[in-house]
Amino acid sequence: MLAYANAGNPYNQYRQQSAMTASPGELTLMLYDGCIKDLKLARMYVEEKDYHLANENFKKAQAILDELMCTLDMQYTVSAQLLRLYEFILDLVIQGNVRKEAGPVDSALELIVELRDAWQQAVRLSRRRMSVSGQI
């Protein structure tokens, strides 16, 4: 795993510690943020015609989307809806990578940013409720 490859790097140590102490909601937020970062980089590399680096970042975004899909709890109705949305976004990412075009990436980014913003709001509300109830 890459985090272990650069274990001496203070930033990587911080990221690893953050992930280990984060709540499930915060971990999901980190996944969204990572996907957004990777898609923005992939888009930039497509524009620069550096298709090798674009492919690397597309693959990272795909892996994050796979992780988001795998961690869904399918006992909830919303999970099935999120699964379909993640599959649609994944298809856009694959299209962008295969065609080396920004259009599908822009559409995927728009959806992921909306999901991240909604998730960020939910995490904030959860923190507030926990602090009000004295659980923090």
N, C-alpha and C positions, 0 to 999 in steps of 0.2 A: 504494500500500500504506500502511496506517495507520501502521506503524512509521516510515516516511519522512516522513509528514505532521507528526509531532511529534519530529523528529530532534533538536531542541535540548533536549528533556526528558531529564534525567539518567537517570530510570528507564527510558525507552524505549531510551536508548543502552546501558544495562546489559543490558536484555533482548536487544537485537540482538546485542551482543557475546557474551552467553551462548549464544545460538542458533548463532552462527558458530563457536564453539569447542567445542560439545557433540558427544559421540559420537552415532552413530545411536540407540543405546539411550536416551541422555539426551534426545534430540529426541523420541522416541516418548513418553517419560515427560512431557515438556512438553506434548505434544498431549493426553495423558490429563488432565493437570492443567487445561489450558485448557477442555476439554470439561466437566469437573466444575464448574468455576467458572461457565461459561455456562449449564449446566443448573440450577444452584442459583439463579442470577439469574433465569432464565426462570420457574422455579417461584415465586420470590418475587413477580415481577411478575404472574403469573397470579393469585396470592392477592390482590394489591392491585388486580386488575382493570385493570392498565395493559397492555393487550393489544399496543400498539405496541412497547413496550420488551420485552415477553415474546417477541414475534415476532422482534425483532432478535437476542435471545440464543439463541432456538431455531435461527435461521439460522446463527449462528456455530457452535453445537454440530454442526449438520448438516454444515457445511463441514469441521470437524475430522474427523468420522466419514468423510466422503468422502476426505479426505487419508489417513487410516489405511487405508482400503480400497485406495486407489491405490498405496500404498507396499508392499503385501504382495508378497513373493517367492513366487509360486505354484508354484515347484518343490518346496516343502516341504508335506507333508501338513497340518501344523498351520495353514498359511496358508489353506487351503480352509475349515477349521473356524472360524478367526477371521473370515473373510469372512462366513460365514453368521451368526455372532454379531454382527458389526458391522451387517449388514443388519437383523437383528432389533432391535437397539438403535436404529438409524436409524428403523425403522418406529414404535417406541415414541415417539421424539422427535417425529416427524411427527404421530402421534395426539395427543400432548399439545398440540402447537401448533394443530392444526385444532380440537380440542374445547375448548381452553383449560382443561384439567384437569390436576391434579397427579399423579393415579394413574400414568399412563404414564411421567411424568417420574421419579417415585420408583423405578419398576422399572428404567428406563434408568440412573439414577444408581447404583443398587445394583450393577448389572452392570459399569458403567464403573469404579467404585471398586474392585471385586474385580480387574478386569484391571490397573488402575493399581498396586494393591498387589503383585500377582504380578510385574508388570514391574519395579517398584522393587526387589523382592527379587533378580530376575535381574541387574539393573544392579549392585547391591551385590556379588553373587557374582562377577560379571565383573571388577569393579574389584579385588577381593581376589586373584583368580587372576592378574591382570596384575601387581599389586604383588609377589606372591610370586615370580612368574617373572622379575621385574626389568624389566618392560616400561614401568613408569611412571617 
